[in-house]
Amino acid sequence: MNRGSREFRLTVGLLVTGLLLLLCVTIVAAQDAAIVALQPGSQQIQQPLQVYHDVSGEKDLATITQEQFKQLDTTAVLPAGKTVHWVRLVLQNNSPYQQERYLYAGGWSRLELYLQHPDGTIEKRQSGQLLPISARDVPQNKPYVRVKLAPNSQTLVYLRLQGDINLYKPQHLSLQLETPEQVVEANNSRLFVQGIFIGVIIVMALYNLVLYISVRDRSYLYYVMALTGTGLYFMFYHGFALELLWPDAPYWNAHSFAFIVTFNGIFRLLFTRSYLDTRQTMPVWDRVLTFLALLYAIPVAMGLLSYFTSIDLLKACVDLIGIIGGAVLVAMLLVGAISFYKGYRPALYFVFANLLFVVGSLLFILKEMHWLPDTPLTLYSAQVGIVAQVVLFSLGLAYRLNTVTTELANEVLEKKRLELEKEVERKHLIEQQKKELELTVANRTAALRSKTQELKHTVRQLKASELKLMRINGIKDRFFSIISHDLRTPLATLDSFLNILLNFSDRMKPEQMQKLANHTQLSVRNLQALLENLLQWSAAQTGSGDTVTFEPETIVLHQNIETNLALLQDTAAAKNISWQATIADNLNVYADANMLSFVIRNLLHNAIKFSEPGKTIKLRACLTNSSMAEITVEDEGIGMKAETVASLFSQEQLAQTTKGTANEKGTGLGLLLCRLFVERNGGFIWVKSEPGNGSRFWFTVPLAPEGQPHKQQTATSLSAV
């Protein structure tokens, strides 16, 4: 218990000692610091201040309070380099009320304010040109920090001033205290005056843009771009660019000056060259203006180098732009005067406009280069000159437009007068030529009509010949394709069989000889059938009457069908396939007997070819609703796909051939001949098939007229495919 009490008393003693030491340091520092009593209204601190130069720039407040500050006059020049400057002073509020002031220490890159209140608390505020608007103590373009002082009190203030780039590092120490009301009033005045100025620039830019769209004169476009550059520069200068365009990019805002002024200067030079037509009237001065425009590449390069590297060239870039800008203004004024001296009337407006602008801009440039003091005259002279220049340039452009319009109108009138004179002469020539032309046209029209008739007749003949040749060429291609592919296999098989018989007959058994002979006979028959079908198809395609004749007659249908069934009986028996024939009685048709037998045999042969052993083939013949007989061949075979069915009867392409269930081959010509023969006899043929469900072919043939004698059918010379 006693031990804990001793520790508590020791801790309290240490805290009291620390507070006393801090109070003593504060009192000593306050005694050394300059005391500034608050005054009503704006207050410029003129008295010498306590300053410490932190060359390393890394010391904090705790370290700085232990350093020795030296007295420095506000007119003294601050050391160059990256030195951080600490200012110590005491702000005294003698009023019985709390006072608030806005402290402005100049355009430093970064400014930090430490307020040590009487109760020992430390309050930190910051601002600066390289801080985003949102990070500043007072969110506006001018870097203010707020100071609140208790009634009848003294507050120790430490001010840390840091200049990261030379552009934002004032040469002299200057502190100014302003009331919140004064800051608000000054900001409102800035918004009002500069808002009117920017509004004038925007209105005149839009006005000249409309003129450019109307007359397509590049002078107006260049002037619009120059006005845009002017507006952007003064938005930058008065803080609107940072506040409105890029509030979170203060570093870019500092470097944008090099690009905005370059943009403005180049388009002013282009406007001067175009407006005064220096290329034609003053080629020497035109080269001078071009050279000045090229000089702007130097500050642009310096700005880029300063922005993307650690090399600080921005202050030198500003000075160089000022020199180039001054030279540009003087050159514009001289060129305008020379152009007016040479008799170009619109140059008078150009000279007066540039005279006011050049005087105002030179005052402003000299103020920015610190060669003239910062006064309202030097601050706003450029803007006043620009407004006067805008008005006079607009008048000059309007006068130039009127001059050009008048010249164009005179040229148009002169052209019309010349055209009227030529029109009179032209009419006389036209009347004379009209009569000659009418006679010539009449003669040539008659000749053309005759030639046209001859050409039409020739074209018709050529088209007919072309179609005939195309058809014959297609037949030839199909014929050769079949010969090259389908004749090889039977001949090769026959050659192989004969080779075996010649070389190995003495070693073969009789049953082997019989089997080989049967195969040879089958191959010869297939070859014979193929050749006969080729001849039949070729004759049908060319319409040759020597090969295929058409002799319709009355045919007893059941006799014709029975004859063809008998011819194919052995082929069906070889695969154990049976018939089921249903034929109407007394059904006589009128058709070519050979063609009809060919169609029936082909359909039956295909049914046998694609049927499995032991299946049944159905054949039906009946009357239709019209005067036609319908013959149907239906099998239970392997069927066909839809794409195969679509190509069966096509004359444009041969049907897709498929091997039979016993590897029987075909040519794809049989069904095409069936279609040709059926249609030749006045009928139609159809097919229906699905894979695995067999196929059904049916066709129609005209009925024989009553009283027509019929012919008994015998075996025909046409064989099945």
Secondary structure, DSSP 8 states (H G I E B T S, - for coil): -HHHHHHHHHHHHHHHHHHHHHHHHHHHHHHHSEEEE--SS-EEE-S-EEEEEESSS---HHHHTTS--EEE-TTSB---SS-EEEEEEEEEE-SSS-EEEEEE--S-SEEEEEEE-TTS-EEEEEE-TTS-GGGSSS-SSS-EEEEEE-TTEEEEEEEEEE-SSGGG--SB--EEEE-HHHHHHHHHHHHHHHHHHHHHHHHHHHHHHHHHHHH--HHHHHHHHHHHHHHHHHHHHTTHIIIII-TT-HHHHHHHHHHHHHHHHHHHHHHHHHHHTHHHH-HHHHHHHHHHHHHTHHHHHHHHHHHHSS---HHHHHHHHHHHHHHHHHHHHHHHHHHHHTT-TTHHHHHHHHHHHHHHHHHHHHHHTTSS---HHHHHHHHHHHHHHHHHHHHHHHHHHHHHHHHHHHHHHHHHHHHHHHHHHHHHHHHHHHHHHHHHHHHHHHHHHHHHHHHHHHHHHHHHHHHHHHHHHHHHHHHHHHHHHHTHHHHHHHHHHHHHHHHHGGGS-HHHHHHHHHHHHHHHHHHHHHHHHHHHHHHHHHT-TTT----EEEEEHHHHHHHHHHHTHHHHHHTT-EEEEEE-TT-EEEEEHHHHHHHHHHHHHHHHHTS-TT-EEEEEEEE-SSSEEEEEEE--S----HHHHHTTT-SSS-------TT-----S-HHHHHHHHHHHTT--EEEEE-TTS-EEEEEEEEB--TT--EE-----S----
